[in-house]
Amino acid sequence: MSARSRRRLRLWFEIGIVAVSGILWIATLVWPDWIELLFHVDPDEGNGSVERALTVLLPVVGVAVAVLAGRDWRRSRSEPETGRG
């Protein structure tokens, strides 16, 4: 696998992480009990601290990974086509 194809694969992986973190962030804002309902556990014993942490951490993760994805996208666009493959 070439460096360019590895970079493209990483780019798509990063885009997926951004999408999932955004979806989970919105789900946490709209439906704060989704963790308890989906996994049948109550990690914060009903006080909402996990949900508050997610509303802060998920956007941070999303923005950080989006910056990395943008860097990878710009790098892949600036590489010349090799004509192989």
Secondary structure as GFF3:
##gff-version 3
##sequence-region A 1 85
A	DSSP	alpha_helix	3	30	.	.	.	ID=ss1
A	DSSP	alpha_helix	34	39	.	.	.	ID=ss2
A	DSSP	alpha_helix	49	78	.	.	.	ID=ss3
###
